[in-house]
Amino acid sequence: MHPVPSRRHVIADDLRNQIATGRIKTGERLPSEAELASRYAVSTPTLRSALAVLQGEGLVEKIHGKGNFVRSPLRRVTYVGGGRLSSVRTMADAALEVTIRTTSLRAQGDLVALLKVSASSPLTEFRCLSHDGKSPHSLARIYVPRDLAPVDVSSPSPWCEGTEAELTALGPRLAYVQETVSARLPTPEEAATLRISSALAVLAITRVAADVTGRVVEAALLVLPGDRANAVFTTHHMTGERGTER
């Protein structure tokens, strides 16, 4: 015998079918949660649970204070890693827009260890948020020592499009890039910024780059929602004194 589907899955299936057949169109606001709960004769928590299923699938987007909306088909992005500094613009796809916010701050917490600097060392943060239309798509927070940060940052910024050339121009050439990848749930801030369900896993990539002197010149924290992200890592085999680059 097949298990009887729960009420939340019955509701999610019905709304999913309406979206697929065009009865509810892309960009359209769904009826209020109270109205939907009444229509399906369920409690508000059950209705919200059903909507969470659709939010996790990327079909519905909840905008605080406005309601639930049908999303446009999600554009998948590919993060290309593996021993070379990767372009956040490449990661986000050239068709997406990227907005940049620059902030001066002092190293503290995990940044002290990542950048191998003393507490309160001056840093510059580049917060890069990609958009697919009006919908946030991916988030990158890039930290560099203040003395390596360009004085004038305009959009599109080289720090969000690929930092290797900028770093090479400012100092010794890069020696290595280390990337740590994990799948986890988003923080409340990340979920709100990316407008995703707090139950949707994200691909979190921490990237650290150092020059030939051993100085860490960049630490990047990248967050890509799991319903629209791929990651490709390639090992570059090189001949000569450096051997294999990883």
N, C-alpha and C positions, 0 to 999 in steps of 0.2 A: 504494500500500500504506500502511496505517496503521501508525505506529510501535508497537512492542510496549511496553506500559506497564511501568514499572520496578516492582521488588518493593515499594518503599515506597508507590507509588500503588495497587498491588493491595491491600496491607494497609489503607491508609487508606480505600479504597473499601469494603472488607468491613466495617470497624469503623463507617464512616459509615452503611452500610446497616443494621447492627444497631441503631444509635442511632435511625435514622429509623423503623424498624419496631417500636421499643419493646422489642426483645430485651435491649438494655442501656438501663436507664431513667435519667432525669434524677437527678443526685445520686449515682448508683451508682459505686463505685470499680471501675476496670478491673483485670483481673488484673495481677500484677507484670510489669515489663518483661522479666524473665528468663523468666517463664512464657509471655508472648506471643511472645517471640523463639523459644522452643522450639516453640510451637504452629505458627508460620508458617515454621519452619525457616530462620530468617535470623539474622544477627549482631545483637548488641545495638545497634550504631550504626545499622544499617538500620532496626531497629524504632523507635528513637528518632526517626529522620528521618521515619518514617511518622506518629508521634504529633505531631511538630512541624507537619505539614500540618494535622492536625485542631485543634491548638492555635491555629494561625494563622487558622483558619476560625471560631474561637470555640466549637467543639463540645466540646473537652476542655480541662480546666484542670489543670495540674500544681501540686500543693501540696507544697512542700519537706518531706521527711520523712514524708509520708503517702501519696503516689502520685498517679495520674492519675484524675480524676473527670469524669463527663459533666456539662457545664454546663447550666443552665437557659437557655431561649431568651433571647438578648441583647436588652436594651432599648436602642434607639437614642436618642441625645441630640442636641439641636441647639443649637449655640452661635450666639447672635444678636448680631452685631456691627454696626459701621458708624456711628461717630460718637457713640455714647452708651455710657455704662458699662453693661455687660451683667451680668445676675444669674447668679452661679454656680449658684444654686438653679434658675433657669430652665434654665440649661445642663444641669443634672443631672436635670431633671424633678422635679416636686413629689412624685412617688411614691417617689423615692429618699431614703435617709437620708444626712445629711452630718455627719461628725465633724470637729471643729476642734481643732487644737493650736496654742497661741500661744507664741512664743519671742521673747525679747529678744536682739538681736545687734548687731554693728557692721558697717557697710557695708564691703565689700571686693569685689575682682574686678569682675565685670560689673555688680553692683548699684551701684557708684560711678558708672558711666557711665549706667545706666538712670535712676537717680534724680537725677543731676546733683548729687551731694553729695560732700563731702570723705571721704577714706578714714577709717574708724573712726567715722563719724557714727552716732548711735544710731538703730536701726530696730526695728520690730516685724514679725515674720513671722506670718501666719495661714496655716496649712497645712490645707487643706480637702480631705478625701477622701470622695467619695460612694460609697455602697454600694447594690447591688441585692441585697437579702437579705444573704448573707454574702460575696458577691463584690464586690471593689473595682471601681469603674466609671470614675471620672475623678479627676484630681488637679489642684488649684490651689494655688499658693504665692503669696500676696499680701504685698507689702512696702510699708510706709508709714513716713514719718518718725515717730519716737517721740512727738513732741508732738501728732501728729494721731490717735494710737491711743487708743481708749477705755480707761478704767482697768479697767472690769469687762466681760469678754467672756463671755457665756453662749451656750449652744446653743439654737436656731440663731442664729448670729452675723450681724449686719448686714453684716459684711465678706465673708461667704460668700454672702449672699443678694442683694447689690447695694449698692455703696458710695456711690452718688451722693448719696443723702439724708444719709448720715452725714458725708460730706466737706463738703457744703453747710452743714450745721449748725455745723461746726467752723471754717470759714474762707471765703474768697472763692469765688464760684461757679466751676465748671469752665469752661475755655476750649476744650480739645480733648482728644480721646482718639486715640492712635495705636496701631494694631494691626499686628503683623507675623505672618504665618502661614507655616508651613513644614511639610512632611512629612518625617519622619526616623525613624530607628530609635531605640527607647528606650534610655536609659542603663541600666546594670545595676541601679541603684537603682530607677528607674522601672518596669522590667520586674518586679522583685521586689515592689514595692509594689502594682502593678496586677495581678500574677499573670498576666502575658501572656508570650508567646514573645518572645525577644530579636530574632526575625526579623520580628515584626509591626510595621509602620509605625504611628507615632502622628501625630496632628495636634497640632502645637505652636504655641501662640498666645502671643505676648508683647504685653501691653497696657500702655501708659504713659499716664497722665492728668495734666494740668497745670491749674492755676487761671489766672485772668486776669492774675496778676502774673508768670506764667511759671514758677512753682514746680511741680516735679513732686511730686504728692501721692500717687501710687500707681504701683507697677510690679507687674504680675501675670504669672506664668508658668503657663500652663494646658496640661495634657497630656491628650489624649483618644485612646484606642485607635482605630485606623483602622477596626476592624471594627464599631464601634458609634457613629460620630460623623458628624454633618453640620455644616456651617457656613454661615450665611446672613448676608450683609452688605448693608446698605441705605444708600444716600446720602439724607440728609434735606435737601431744598431748602428754604431759609428766606428770607423776605423781610426787609428792613431792613438795618442797618449791617453785620451779620456776614456777609451774603451766603450762600454755600453752605457747609454744614457737611459735613465728610467724616470 
